[in-house]
Amino acid sequence: MISSSDYIAAAIVLLTVFFVLKISKVKHRIVQKILDWFPAILFAYVIPAAFTHLFSWDLSEVFLHGLSRNWIIPVTLLAVMSALPLRQLAIVGIRPLILFFVGSAVIAILPILLVLLFSSIDPQSSDLLIGRGYWKGLVPIVGGWIGGSTSQLILKELAQTPESLFLSVLVLDNILVNIWTILMFQFIKKAEVLNVLIGINDPIPDQSEVEIKASRTNILPLVTLLIFLAIASIVYFLNISFLGMVISLSIIGLLLGNLIKLWNTRFSLQLGGICIVLVMAILGLRLDFSNLSLPMVFILLVIIWLIFHFIGMIICAKILKLNLVWVPIASMANLGGISTAPAVTAAFRKDLMPHAVLLAILSMVTGTAWGMLTIYIFELLN
């Protein structure tokens, strides 16, 4: 039976989603500066939490949480996974793809090595990161950096990251990624000079004609949505595990987007973005503001992790004799996603933006798998 708490929760979530979608489209300079450091997706998480904290409401058990896990997250996963045109990856080239995957691998594996290193140096770090489960805060970072919000949310569930730790990680992640974006804007402008300094002579590809857009003949958005809901219904009634759901829907999403010629990729991405905001708003209903701090050793580990991700990509580019322009493009495709990767790329050459978009989409659909590898290795340590 639906209670008054359910109605309150639904109203808060709907108001939050409306606010986030509206503010993300505002072009005012001051608003844009605020969103550069505190993105709309974080508002989606914090606003519901502010309501529950201000009025002392306990909305941790309302029906929306089950709706999110059983229906909204599956639809989100299908939407994002179906947006990857595998046949177009060829325009990127083998070496940039290798660089991109090396960057992803470093993100997924390095935190495990750093936890082992910190633990060997300081037993208190071992107790904090492994014994007290702070490694569960590193897993959503893997998903957020490689796969974006969708992977971050899924991996939070798989790792069972506590809500308070998750919010603190979101804040830290947002600060670091914004700083990183600024640094990559500067790096890509100086990439050609650095190529000369380290002896790389690699031409940039000619302008590509590849465009990611929706054709007028594509499947109607309503039909696309009904397909997603039908598949989510089947998976729900099969009552498989959350992990099984993630794997099966990832495969199904890829098949939908690549086997159906008239698949509506643009709508899939738009729907995925809206669903992510919705899921974040529902998660915010469970947030407890009583503990938002992170230990200094955790913050230090994440900063070192980010720096070594970049160093690893520089070394890989040197070995591959690949133009250093691809380092910030691949790094932002991993860390920034489908909006910031092409933005950074455009600071160098706009004709390379389709390459950045494709790498960013590839990042979106591989982030969960990399995060699952991270979870598996961490659980072996435990």
Buried (B, 14 or more C-beta within 10 A) or exposed (E): EEEEBBEBBBEBBEBBBEBBBEBBEEEEEEBEEBBEEBBBBBBBBBBBBBBBBEEEBEBBBBBBBEBBBBBBBBBBBBBBBBBBBEEBBEBBBEBBBBBBBBBBBBBBBBBBEBBBBBBEEEEEBBEBBBBEBBBBBBBBBBBBBBBBBBBBBBBBBBBEBBBBBBBBBBBBBBEBBBEBBEBBBEBBBEBBEBBEEEEBEBEBBEEBEBEBEBEEEBBEBEEBBEBBBEBBEEBEEEEEEBEEBBBBBBEBBBEBBBEBEEBBBBBBBBBBBBBBBBBBBBBBBBBBBEEEEBBEBBBEBBEBBBEBBBEBBBEBBBEBEBBBBBBBBBBBBBBBBBBBBBBBBBBBBEBBBBBBBBBBBBBBBBBBBBBBBBBEBBEEEE
